Amino acid sequence: MNKLEKVFENKKAFIPFVVADDPDFDTTVKNVLTLANNGADIIELGIPFSDPVADGPIIQAADLRAFDAGVNTKVVFDIVKKIREFTKIPIIFLTYTNIVYKYGYEKFCQKCHNLDIDGLVIPDLPLEEQEDLSKYTTQYNISLIQLIAPTSGARIAKIATHAEGFIYMVSSMGVTGKREDFSNELGSTIEEIRKVTDVPIAIGFGIHSVQQAKELSEIADGIIIGSAVVEMINKGKDLVNYSQEIRQAI
């Protein structure tokens, strides 16, 4: 059992998502610490990318704000370094293949290891193309987190057997963004996953309300909330109460 899996040992995990450098360096650090101190169990930190295929308009807009602030991979690492002065909360990166490839697979993983980054979520890197990167994530003890959707079909068992850290369960088709309805196949897909692995399962994509978090946490081991948190940050809304309410609900 690795560090991420241990988070899920005795409770449901709350995993909020924050775009690095949105709207700036200091605010990102402040928001991560606010979430860490008010119920978050893992922080998913997004590295802004010019073509984020899995992200909807709210997160795309946050990426653009970060680009306006001058974000690059070095800035993101510096943000984590600053965060690490105040908290040891597990942090995972949401990023895309080109960012890691351009930085250099081994160099990127070594840097993540030095900053105590626990995992990587890379939506555009399918299981069959992970070997070049996974040898370094394994070497540096970083979980390469697999994504599974109800539409993964015959590939569900194959992906699940390679899972480490936790499985990112995609709630429905399409890109990120707040939703009112989720796939009717979520429950059966999770049952299928549990037949082949004990790795925890966290549901993401579209969750925004306390009630949704409560209901979905009943069938999963954790809840990932992205667009709703990013939107609150952009509008200057109170993360403290929201984070505490989600924590209590799940």
C-alpha positions in Angstrom: 0.0 0.0 0.0 1.5 3.3 -1.1 1.0 6.8 0.4 -2.0 7.6 -1.7 -3.8 4.4 -1.0 -3.2 5.0 2.7 -5.3 8.2 2.5 -8.3 6.1 1.8 -7.7 3.6 4.6 -10.2 4.8 7.2 -12.3 7.4 5.4 -13.6 8.7 2.1 -11.2 11.1 0.4 -12.0 14.6 -0.7 -9.8 15.6 -3.6 -10.2 19.2 -4.8 -8.6 20.4 -8.0 -6.7 23.7 -8.3 -5.1 25.2 -11.5 -1.5 26.2 -10.7 -0.9 29.9 -11.0 -4.6 30.9 -11.3 -4.7 33.8 -10.9 -1.2 34.0 -9.6 1.5 32.3 -7.5 0.7 33.5 -4.0 -3.1 33.0 -4.4 -2.5 29.4 -5.6 -0.4 28.6 -2.5 -3.0 30.3 -0.3 -5.9 28.3 -1.9 -4.1 25.0 -1.6 -3.3 25.6 2.0 -6.9 26.7 2.7 -8.2 23.4 1.2 -5.6 21.4 3.0 -6.5 22.9 6.3 -10.3 22.5 5.9 -10.9 18.9 4.9 -9.1 18.1 1.7 -7.2 14.8 1.8 -5.3 15.1 -1.5 -4.8 18.1 -3.7 -5.0 17.7 -7.5 -2.9 20.5 -9.0 -3.4 21.2 -12.7 -0.5 22.2 -14.9 -1.9 24.6 -17.4 -1.8 23.4 -21.0 -2.7 25.0 -24.3 -4.8 22.1 -25.5 -6.4 20.5 -22.4 -8.6 17.9 -24.2 -10.3 16.6 -21.0 -11.1 20.0 -19.6 -14.2 22.1 -20.0 -14.6 25.9 -20.3 -14.2 26.7 -16.6 -10.8 25.0 -16.4 -9.7 26.2 -19.8 -10.4 29.8 -18.7 -8.3 29.2 -15.6 -5.5 27.9 -17.8 -5.6 31.1 -19.8 -5.5 33.2 -16.6 -2.4 31.2 -15.5 -0.8 31.8 -18.9 -1.4 35.5 -18.5 0.4 35.3 -15.1 3.4 33.7 -16.8 3.0 30.1 -15.8 5.4 27.4 -17.0 6.5 24.1 -15.6 9.2 25.7 -13.4 6.6 28.0 -11.9 4.4 25.1 -11.0 7.3 23.3 -9.3 8.1 26.4 -7.4 4.5 26.7 -6.3 4.7 23.1 -4.9 8.0 23.9 -3.2 6.4 26.8 -1.4 3.4 24.7 -0.4 5.7 22.1 1.0 7.0 24.7 3.5 3.6 24.5 5.2 2.0 21.1 4.5 2.7 17.5 3.7 -0.7 16.9 2.2 -0.4 14.5 -0.7 -0.3 16.3 -4.1 -0.9 14.9 -7.5 -0.5 16.6 -10.8 -3.1 16.7 -13.6 -1.0 17.2 -16.7 -0.7 16.2 -20.3 1.8 14.0 -22.1 3.5 16.8 -24.1 4.4 18.7 -20.9 6.1 15.8 -19.3 7.7 14.7 -22.6 9.1 18.1 -23.3 10.5 18.4 -19.7 12.0 14.9 -20.0 10.3 11.9 -18.5 13.1 11.0 -16.0 13.9 14.6 -15.1 10.2 15.3 -14.5 9.7 12.3 -12.3 12.9 13.0 -10.4 11.7 16.6 -9.7 8.3 15.3 -8.6 10.0 12.9 -6.2 12.2 15.7 -4.8 9.0 17.8 -4.1 7.0 14.8 -2.7 4.5 14.7 -5.5 2.6 11.4 -5.1 0.9 10.9 -8.4 0.3 11.9 -12.0 -3.0 12.0 -13.9 -2.4 12.2 -17.6 -5.7 12.0 -19.6 -4.2 11.8 -23.0 -1.8 9.0 -22.2 -3.6 5.6 -22.6 -2.5 2.5 -20.8 -0.9 1.0 -23.9 1.4 4.0 -24.3 2.6 4.4 -20.7 5.7 2.2 -20.7 8.2 4.9 -21.5 7.0 7.0 -18.6 6.0 4.3 -16.1 9.5 2.9 -15.7 10.4 6.3 -14.2 7.3 6.8 -12.1 8.0 3.4 -10.7 11.7 4.3 -10.1 10.8 7.5 -8.3 7.8 6.0 -6.4 5.1 8.1 -8.1 1.6 6.6 -8.8 0.6 6.8 -12.4 -3.2 7.1 -11.9 -5.4 5.4 -14.3 -8.7 6.8 -15.6 -11.7 4.6 -16.2 -15.1 5.6 -17.6 -18.3 3.6 -17.8 -17.6 3.6 -21.6 -14.2 1.8 -21.1 -16.0 -1.5 -21.7 -13.8 -4.5 -22.2 -10.7 -2.5 -21.2 -12.0 -1.9 -17.6 -10.4 -5.0 -16.1 -7.1 -4.5 -18.0 -6.8 -0.9 -16.9 -7.8 -1.7 -13.3 -5.2 -4.4 -12.9 -2.5 -1.7 -13.6 -4.0 0.8 -11.2 -1.9 2.3 -8.4 -2.6 5.1 -5.9 -6.3 5.3 -6.8 -8.5 4.9 -9.8 -9.9 8.1 -11.3 -13.4 7.1 -12.1 -14.8 9.4 -14.8 -18.5 10.1 -14.0 -19.7 10.6 -17.5 -18.8 11.3 -21.1 -17.3 14.6 -22.2 -15.1 17.2 -20.6 -14.9 18.5 -17.1 -17.6 20.9 -15.9 -20.5 21.0 -13.4 -23.2 18.4 -14.1 -26.6 17.6 -12.7 -26.8 14.0 -14.0 -24.2 11.2 -14.1 -23.9 7.9 -15.9 -26.3 5.2 -14.9 -23.5 2.8 -15.4 -21.3 4.1 -12.5 -22.4 1.6 -10.0 -21.9 -1.4 -12.2 -18.6 -0.2 -13.5 -17.3 0.2 -10.0 -18.5 -3.3 -9.1 -16.6 -4.6 -12.1 -13.4 -2.7 -11.0 -13.6 -4.1 -7.5 -13.6 -7.7 -8.9 -10.0 -7.2 -10.1 -8.4 -4.7 -7.7 -8.5 -3.3 -4.2 -7.1 0.0 -5.3 -9.4 2.8 -4.1 -11.8 4.5 -6.6 -12.4 8.2 -6.6 -15.2 9.7 -8.8 -14.6 13.0 -10.7 -16.0 15.1 -13.6 -19.0 17.2 -12.8 -19.5 16.9 -9.1 -20.2 20.3 -7.5 -22.9 20.1 -4.8 -22.7 18.8 -1.3 -25.6 16.4 -2.0 -23.9 15.0 -5.1 -20.7 14.4 -3.1 -22.7 12.7 -0.4 -24.5 10.4 -2.8 -21.6 9.4 -5.0 -19.3 8.8 -2.0 -21.7 6.0 -1.0 -20.5 3.9 -4.0 -16.9 5.2 -4.2 -13.9 5.7 -1.9 -13.4 9.4 -2.8 -14.7 12.4 -4.5 -12.8 14.7 -6.9 -14.2 18.2 -7.4 -12.6 20.4 -10.0 -14.6 22.9 -12.0 -16.7 24.0 -9.0 -13.5 24.8 -6.9 -11.9 26.6 -9.9 -15.0 28.7 -10.4 -15.2 29.6 -6.7 -11.5 30.7 -6.8 -12.2 32.9 -9.8 -15.2 34.5 -8.2 -13.5 34.9 -4.8 -16.0 32.7 -3.0 -15.4 31.1 0.4 -13.4 27.8 0.1 -13.4 27.2 3.8 -17.1 26.5 4.3 -17.4 24.6 1.0 -14.5 22.4 1.8 -15.7 21.7 5.3 -19.2 20.9 4.0 -17.9 18.4 1.5 -15.7 16.8 4.1 -18.7 16.4 6.4 -20.9 15.1 3.7 -18.7 12.3 2.6 
